[in-house]
Amino acid sequence: INKGVTMSTWTYNDGGAADAGYTVKAGDCVCRSFAIVSGKPYAEVAALINQLGSSERKSKKRKGKSTARSGVYKPTTKRLAAMLGLTWTPTMFIGQGCKVHLKANELPSGTIAVSCSKHVTAVIDGVINDTYDPSRFGTRCVYGYWSK
């Protein structure tokens, strides 16, 4: 973990969605960030998510199914990460409170997909790669991250 660097930097990166022929505005943060971290084309990751989503069962909590463009449920995100060979590292534990925030000096270097409340974003060497800056000025809590 690198110390002494603050993250106020983010770079616009749609993960290849526009190149794949998709419109930019969508709830596709899992697809975007996993495409960036895995190095796979956006369309390939989207197809995997839609394939996994089609086999989901609806429940009281899950009204619809996971899709690449409208959101992915946690169990499906975990299955997708495993298929892409990504490893989960938790940064927050029950009863502990927030210890790691979405800023460079609190995250490891390299390319990671960071899980925050209701969002997943890619971070490359301390720089957020997303369609907007989700850091809330470095106050947003990080639940954990996926890495290769």
C-alpha positions in Angstrom: 0.0 0.0 0.0 1.5 3.3 -1.1 1.4 6.1 1.5 1.6 9.9 1.0 -0.4 10.1 -2.2 -3.9 11.5 -2.2 -6.4 10.5 -4.9 -8.1 13.4 -6.5 -7.4 12.0 -9.9 -9.7 10.1 -12.1 -9.6 9.3 -15.8 -12.6 8.9 -18.0 -12.8 5.2 -19.1 -15.9 3.4 -20.2 -14.1 0.0 -20.3 -14.6 -0.2 -24.1 -18.4 0.2 -24.0 -18.5 2.9 -26.7 -16.1 0.9 -28.9 -18.4 -2.1 -28.5 -21.3 0.0 -29.8 -23.1 0.7 -26.5 -24.4 4.0 -25.3 -22.4 5.4 -22.4 -25.2 6.1 -19.8 -26.0 2.7 -18.1 -25.7 0.9 -14.8 -22.9 -1.1 -16.1 -20.2 -0.4 -13.5 -19.4 -4.2 -12.9 -19.1 -4.8 -16.6 -16.9 -1.7 -17.1 -14.5 -2.2 -14.2 -14.2 -6.0 -14.7 -13.4 -5.4 -18.5 -10.7 -2.9 -17.5 -9.2 -5.1 -14.7 -9.3 -8.4 -16.7 -8.1 -6.8 -19.9 -11.0 -8.6 -21.8 -13.2 -6.8 -24.3 -16.3 -5.1 -22.9 -18.6 -7.1 -25.1 -17.1 -10.4 -23.9 -17.6 -9.5 -20.2 -21.1 -8.3 -21.0 -21.9 -11.6 -22.6 -20.6 -13.5 -19.6 -22.7 -11.4 -17.2 -25.9 -11.8 -19.3 -25.3 -15.6 -19.5 -24.8 -15.8 -15.7 -27.9 -13.6 -15.2 -30.1 -15.7 -17.3 -29.7 -18.7 -14.9 -30.5 -16.6 -11.8 -33.7 -17.3 -9.9 -35.9 -14.4 -8.7 -36.4 -14.0 -4.9 -37.9 -11.5 -2.5 -34.7 -9.4 -2.7 -34.0 -10.0 -6.4 -36.9 -8.7 -8.5 -35.1 -9.0 -11.8 -32.0 -10.7 -13.2 -28.5 -9.4 -13.5 -27.6 -7.8 -16.8 -24.5 -6.1 -18.0 -26.3 -2.8 -18.6 -28.6 -2.6 -15.6 -26.7 -4.0 -12.7 -25.3 -7.3 -11.3 -26.2 -9.0 -8.0 -23.5 -9.9 -5.6 -23.6 -13.7 -6.0 -23.3 -13.2 -9.8 -20.5 -10.7 -9.4 -18.6 -13.3 -7.3 -19.1 -16.0 -10.0 -18.0 -13.6 -12.7 -14.9 -12.7 -10.8 -14.0 -16.4 -10.4 -14.5 -17.0 -14.2 -12.2 -14.0 -15.0 -9.6 -15.3 -12.5 -9.9 -12.4 -10.1 -9.2 -12.7 -6.4 -11.2 -10.9 -3.7 -9.4 -9.0 -0.9 -11.8 -7.7 1.8 -10.9 -4.3 3.4 -13.9 -4.0 5.7 -15.1 -6.5 8.4 -18.3 -6.8 10.5 -18.3 -4.4 13.4 -15.1 -2.7 12.4 -16.2 0.4 10.5 -14.5 1.9 7.5 -10.7 1.6 7.4 -10.0 2.0 3.7 -11.3 4.9 1.5 -11.3 5.4 -2.2 -8.0 7.2 -2.4 -4.6 6.3 -3.7 -2.7 6.2 -0.4 -5.1 3.7 1.0 -5.2 1.3 -2.0 -2.6 -1.1 -3.4 -0.8 -0.2 -6.7 -1.7 -2.1 -9.8 -5.0 -2.6 -11.5 -7.9 -3.5 -9.2 -11.8 -3.4 -9.3 -12.9 -1.7 -6.1 -16.2 -2.4 -4.4 -18.0 0.5 -2.7 -21.6 1.0 -1.7 -23.8 0.3 -4.7 -20.8 0.7 -7.1 -17.7 -1.0 -8.5 -14.9 1.1 -10.0 -11.6 0.3 -11.6 -8.4 1.8 -10.1 -5.1 1.7 -11.9 -2.1 2.7 -9.8 -4.2 5.0 -7.7 -6.1 6.6 -10.6 -9.9 5.9 -10.8 -10.9 4.7 -14.3 -14.6 5.3 -14.6 -17.2 7.4 -16.4 -17.3 9.8 -13.4 -15.5 10.4 -10.1 -17.2 8.1 -7.5 -14.7 8.9 -4.7 -16.8 11.5 -2.8 -13.5 13.5 -2.4 -11.7 10.5 -0.9 -14.4 9.8 1.8 -16.1 6.8 0.1 -15.6 3.6 1.9 -14.1 0.6 0.2 -15.5 -2.8 1.1 -12.8 -4.7 -0.8 -11.3 -5.2 -4.2 -10.7 -7.8 -6.9 -7.3 -8.2 -8.6 -5.6 -10.6 -11.0 
